[in-house]
Amino acid sequence: MEFSMKVSALTVAFLACGTLTGLPALATDLVYRPVSPTFGGNPLNGSFLLSTAQAQGAGVKSGQNSPDLSGLNEALSGLGGSNGVATPTIIINGTAIPTNP
């Protein structure tokens, strides 16, 4: 009895596997549909996109919120000249530009 149960379970597993692999793939093509009217989307989306952008606010302003580069400036100011090491230069199109003018 135990042997017949194993055989029947194995048979069911093989039938299920064969049935699933025999079915055709049910995938569809991916199609890009733009949302913005600027890029060919529906013109009726324009007012919705504008109101969404206005609700988000103006965003971060540049200027006062720029990153603090004082550590970088200090590190670059100590390069070359003072300890007998030659000042490094950058060469662009054959023109030498000192890194610490």
N, C-alpha and C positions, 0 to 999 in steps of 0.2 A: 504494500500500500504506500509506503514511504517513497519507494522508487517511482511509482506512477504519479505521485504528487510533484516530485521534482521534474519529471519529464513534462507534465502538463504545464507547470510554471515556466519551464524553459521554452516550451512551444509557444506559450502566450507571449513571452518576451520577444522571441524571434519574429512572431507575426506582427507585433506592435512596431518593432524596429523596421521591419520590411514595409509596413504600411506607411510609416512616417517618411521613410526615404524615397518612397515611390511617388509621393505627392509633388506636384509642381511647386516651385518657389512662389510665394505670394508677395513678393516685393514689387514696389513701383518705382518709377524714376523720380529722382529729386529734381524739383523745378524751383529755381529762384524767382520769387516774386517780390520786387522792391516795394517798400512801404512809402518812402518819400516820393512826393510828386516830382521832385527835382530829378530823380533818377528813373523816372518812368512809372512810378506808382500811381495809385488812384488819386485824382485831384481832390476828391472829397476828404482825403486824409490830412490835407494841409492845415486846416483850422485846428484839428485835434493835436497835431504835432506842435503847432505854435503854442497852443495853450499849455501843453505839457512842458515845453521848454521854459515858458514864462513862469510856471509854477515852481520850477526848480531854482529859480533865482539867477543872479548875475554870475555866480561862481566866484572863484578866488581871483582877486585882483593882483596884477603883477606890480612890482616895485617894492613896497614895504615888506612884502612876504617873501622876498628872495632869500635863498639859503645863505647861511653864515659861512663865508670863505676865509675868515681870519686865520684859522689854523693852516690852511693851504698857503696863504700869502706869507706867513711866518716861515713855513718850511721852504718855500721857494727863495725867500730873501737870504737864507743861509747857504745857498749853493755857490761854490766856487769863490776864488779871489782871496778870501781871508786866511785860509789854511794852506796855501801853496798849490792848490788844485786848480787847474785851468777852468775858466768859466765855460760851461757847456753851451753849445750853439745849435740852432735848428737851421737846416739848409732846405730852402724851398725854391725850386726852379733855379738852382745855382747861386742863390743869394743867401748869405749867412746872416741869421737873425739871432742876436744874443738872447738867452732866456732870462737874464736878469739885467736889463738895460740900466 
